[in-house]
Amino acid sequence: MQSAAQAYGAVAKQIVSPRELEADLLLKAAARLQAIYDGWERRNSELGDALLYNRKLWSIFLTSVTGAEHPLPDAIRQNVANLGVFVMNQTVAIMSNPRRENLHSLIKINRELAAGLLGRA
């Protein structure tokens, strides 16, 4: 028997548009990074997992947006790809030299792209 949460999640996946799902995932990644930023001294041990989640998410975006069949105009696809490359480079820099202030750019990019996907930009 499925729990109510699992049933709701299954229905939500059918109802939510791909843009809304992408925005939700970006906001989730931003929230994880923000929590580490806000509680750096006690939560920096969570940094690796949060960066891995964000990197995987952006890897999916990069793979999708660089595919020839992607419906976005080339200029927008290129902008998203450039952001993705920046996110990947920033992630490597943070992993090699963890500094609280370097999280800000990843958080901001995720939130702004999510806002754009949700039509709030």
N, C-alpha and C positions, 0 to 999 in steps of 0.2 A: 504494500500500500504506500502510495506517495504521500509525503507530508504536504501540508498546505503551502509551505514556502516553495517546495519543489514544483508543485502544480502551478503556483502563481508565476514562478520563474519561467516555466515552459510556455505559458500563455503570453507573458510579457515579451519573450523573444519573438513570438509570432506577430505581435502588435507593434513593437517598437521599430521605427525605420532604421536602416543601416546608419544614417547620419546621427540619429539619436544614440544608437549603441556606441558608435565611435566616440561621440562627445562624452558619454557616460564613462567609458574606459579611460579617456584622457583625464577627466575630472577625478577618477579614482586614483590614477597614477599621481596626479598633482597633489591630492590630499595625503597620500602616503609620504611623498617627499616633503610636503609642508609640515606634517606631524614630526618628521625627523628634524627639519629646520627649527621648528619651535621648541623642541625638547632635545637639542643637540647633545647635551652632556649625558643624558640618560638613554637616548634612543639612537645614538649613532651606530650602535651594533646592528641596527636594522637597515642600514644604508645599502649594503650589498644586495639584499633581496629587493628593496624598492627600486634600485637602479636596474636590476635584472628585469623586473616587471616592465619598467618603462622602456628599456632597450628592446625587449621582445615586442611590445606594442608598436614601437616605431619601426622595427624590422618588418612587421606586417604592413604598416602604412607604406613604407618604401617599396616593398615588393609589389603592392597593389598599384600605387600611383605611377610606377615606372613601367607597368605593363602596357603594351600597345592598345589593348582593348579598353583601357580605363576611359570613362566618358567625360572626364573633366577636360577643359581646354588646356592646350599644351603649356601656356604661361602659368596657369595655376598649378598644374602638375609639377612644373619645374620649381616653383616656389616651395611647394610642400617637400619635394625631394631635397632642396637646399636646406630647409629647416631640419629635415631628417638627418642629413649629413652633419649639421651643426650639433644636433642632439647626441648623435653617436660620438662625435669628437669630444664634446663636453663631458659625456659619461665616462669616457676613458680617462680624461683629465682628472675627474673627481675620484675615480677609482684609484688612480696612482697617487693622488695627493688630496685626500678627503678634507675639504674645507666647507664649512657651513654656508658661507656666502655664495659659493659656486652653485648651490642648489637653486637659487633664486631664478636664474635664467630658464632652467628646465621647467620649474613650476609655472612661470609666466607664459612660456610657449604653449604648454599643455592647456592652460586655462584660456588663453586667447584663441587657440585653434578650436577648442570646444565651443566657445562663445560664437565663433563664426559658423560652426556646423549647426548650432541651434538657432542661428539667425539673430543673435544678440550683439553682433559686432557692428 
